Amino acid sequence: MKKLLVVMLAMVLVVSLFAGCKPASTKLDLSTRKFKIGLVTDVGGRGDRSFNDSALRGLETWAAKVKYVEGGGYQALTDDEYKASIPDDLKDKNIVPLDVEPIVLESKAKEDYIPNIQTLVEQKHVDLVIGVGFMLAGAIGESAAKYPNTKFMLIDSTPVDANGNTVNLPNVVGYLFKEQECGFLVGAIAGYATKANKVGYIGGMAIPPVLRYEAGFRAGVKTTNPNAQVIGQYTNSFTDAALGKSAAQSQMALGADVLFHAAGATGNGMFQAICEKGAPYWGIGVDVDMGLDPNLCPDRTLTSALKHVDYATYEAIKSVVDGTFNGGVVVLSLKDGGVGYAPDHVKDVLTADQIAKIENLRKMIIDGKFTVPEDPNTVNTWTPPTGF
């Protein structure tokens, strides 16, 4: 009987020990952080590998130093992971973690924009609301007027009222980009790279940022290869990869061998089509360096038009944290590192002389030697630069 009691007590002790050694949760409690930063995605949402993910990198990765856990919650980033997340062209921007709690609400339809913003302001009491994309211009305009004591950041637009008129609100900062400048550089690269003298452009919706990409791309192609034809197409979607794939297949069937998309997650389908075809076709990514994404088609990604939505997002958050937030408009360009192009496979396709000319064109834009058109309809009458 005594032996039985000893065994039972031992078993209880072992169970108690294991009960006290349960694995700690991998999710962080960020509620003790000083600043709450809310972000509302556009319909592309998390995982678009482009525009929305770039904004999320600025908030979650750089400002909060965390990574999203599938299903919800966050894990802490290591110092090495944090350092690796900052691209070479931003290494000198003093990007460091900030004392913020990220709160992200995804929008499945445009009707979600205002309710999501309302939740962030009224229930989460955030210090800053970030609206990701031109399509939130109306929702941010209406909400910022309703909540004058909350700060707002709008990416790719300035706020507008119910009639679509621009409104100047002291609690809203709009970040715009000169997409035409990075579009120009990848267009110039495409002009040199094409063997068929036919290249393709796939746009999502014909909104100002996407039109600026197209205008720049067409102007770049015209500058380095005036004999090349640009086959353009809009899918009217930022979320449907199948549409991007069919558009790419159609353009390749027409003879285009270099394709550039500015279509968010829809453009992922362009890379699917190119991967299936292989050489000699090349894809050009947008917003982020898509040549680094193993889930797309890195072996056939010629370059990417870089647009640092991540850096703009980080800078807006930093202004709230350090007390320097100001309403108004901030425009980012080649000159200040807001846009650029990724190296990817450029050196494998272009000659050293051609690459030098691309760099000369980049410097000429920065120095104001010529202006890249913003409207695709003006490219035909636009005079390309010479002497580069």
Secondary structure as the mmCIF struct_conf table of DSSP 4:
data_model
#
loop_
_struct_conf.conf_type_id
_struct_conf.id
_struct_conf.beg_label_comp_id
_struct_conf.beg_label_asym_id
_struct_conf.beg_label_seq_id
_struct_conf.end_label_comp_id
_struct_conf.end_label_asym_id
_struct_conf.end_label_seq_id
HELX_RH_AL_P HELX_RH_AL_P1 LYS A 2 ALA A 19
TURN_TY1_P TURN_TY1_P1 GLY A 20 CYS A 21
HELX_LH_PP_P HELX_LH_PP_P1 LYS A 22 SER A 25
BEND BEND1 THR A 26 LYS A 27
TURN_TY1_P TURN_TY1_P2 SER A 31 THR A 32
BEND BEND2 ARG A 33 LYS A 34
STRN STRN1 PHE A 35 VAL A 40
TURN_TY1_P TURN_TY1_P3 VAL A 43 GLY A 44
TURN_TY1_P TURN_TY1_P4 ARG A 46 GLY A 47
BEND BEND3 ARG A 49 SER A 50
HELX_RH_AL_P HELX_RH_AL_P2 PHE A 51 LEU A 56
HELX_RH_PI_P HELX_RH_PI_P1 ARG A 57 ALA A 63
BEND BEND4 ALA A 64 ALA A 64
STRN STRN2 VAL A 66 TYR A 68
HELX_LH_PP_P HELX_LH_PP_P2 VAL A 69 VAL A 69
TURN_TY1_P TURN_TY1_P5 GLU A 70 GLY A 71
BEND BEND5 GLY A 72 GLY A 72
STRN STRN3 TYR A 74 ALA A 76
HELX_LH_PP_P HELX_LH_PP_P3 LEU A 77 THR A 78
HELX_RH_AL_P HELX_RH_AL_P3 ASP A 79 SER A 85
BEND BEND6 ILE A 86 ILE A 86
HELX_RH_3T_P HELX_RH_3T_P1 ASP A 88 LEU A 90
TURN_TY1_P TURN_TY1_P6 LYS A 91 ASP A 92
BEND BEND7 LYS A 93 LYS A 93
BEND BEND8 ASP A 99 ASP A 99
STRN STRN4 VAL A 100 LEU A 105
BEND BEND9 LYS A 108 ALA A 109
HELX_RH_3T_P HELX_RH_3T_P2 LYS A 110 ASP A 112
HELX_RH_AL_P HELX_RH_AL_P4 TYR A 113 GLN A 118
HELX_RH_PI_P HELX_RH_PI_P2 THR A 119 GLN A 123
BEND BEND10 LYS A 124 LYS A 124
BEND BEND11 ASP A 127 ASP A 127
STRN STRN5 LEU A 128 GLY A 131
BEND BEND12 GLY A 133 GLY A 133
HELX_RH_3T_P HELX_RH_3T_P3 PHE A 134 LEU A 136
HELX_RH_AL_P HELX_RH_AL_P5 ALA A 137 LYS A 146
TURN_TY1_P TURN_TY1_P7 PRO A 148 ASN A 149
BEND BEND13 THR A 150 THR A 150
STRN STRN6 LYS A 151 ILE A 155
BEND BEND14 ASP A 156 SER A 157
STRN STRN7 VAL A 160 VAL A 160
TURN_TY1_P TURN_TY1_P8 ALA A 162 ASN A 163
BEND BEND15 GLY A 164 GLY A 164
STRN STRN8 THR A 166 THR A 166
TURN_TY1_P TURN_TY1_P9 PRO A 170 ASN A 171
STRN STRN9 VAL A 172 PHE A 177
HELX_RH_AL_P HELX_RH_AL_P6 GLU A 179 ALA A 193
BEND BEND16 LYS A 195 ASN A 197
STRN STRN10 LYS A 198 GLY A 203
BEND BEND17 GLY A 204 MET A 205
HELX_RH_AL_P HELX_RH_AL_P7 PRO A 208 THR A 224
TURN_TY1_P TURN_TY1_P10 PRO A 226 ASN A 227
STRN STRN11 GLN A 229 TYR A 234
BEND BEND18 ASN A 236 ASN A 236
BEND BEND19 PHE A 238 THR A 239
HELX_RH_AL_P HELX_RH_AL_P8 ALA A 241 ALA A 253
TURN_TY1_P TURN_TY1_P11 LEU A 254 GLY A 255
STRN STRN12 VAL A 258 ALA A 262
HELX_RH_3T_P HELX_RH_3T_P4 GLY A 264 GLY A 267
HELX_RH_AL_P HELX_RH_AL_P9 ASN A 268 LYS A 277
TURN_TY1_P TURN_TY1_P12 ALA A 279 PRO A 280
STRN STRN13 TRP A 282 ASP A 287
BEND BEND20 VAL A 288 VAL A 288
HELX_RH_3T_P HELX_RH_3T_P5 MET A 290 LEU A 292
TURN_TY1_P TURN_TY1_P13 PRO A 294 ASN A 295
BEND BEND21 LEU A 296 LEU A 296
HELX_RH_3T_P HELX_RH_3T_P6 PRO A 298 ARG A 300
STRN STRN14 THR A 301 LYS A 307
HELX_RH_AL_P HELX_RH_AL_P10 VAL A 309 VAL A 321
TURN_TY1_P TURN_TY1_P14 ASP A 322 GLY A 323
STRN STRN15 GLY A 328 LEU A 332
TURN_TY1_P TURN_TY1_P15 LEU A 334 GLY A 337
BEND BEND22 GLY A 338 GLY A 338
STRN STRN16 VAL A 339 TYR A 341
TURN_TY1_P TURN_TY1_P16 ASP A 344 HIS A 345
HELX_RH_AL_P HELX_RH_AL_P11 VAL A 346 VAL A 349
BEND BEND23 LEU A 350 LEU A 350
HELX_RH_AL_P HELX_RH_AL_P12 ALA A 352 ILE A 366
TURN_TY1_P TURN_TY1_P17 ASP A 367 GLY A 368
BEND BEND24 LYS A 369 PHE A 370
BEND BEND25 GLU A 374 GLU A 374
HELX_RH_3T_P HELX_RH_3T_P7 PRO A 376 THR A 381
HELX_LH_PP_P HELX_LH_PP_P4 TRP A 382 PRO A 385
#
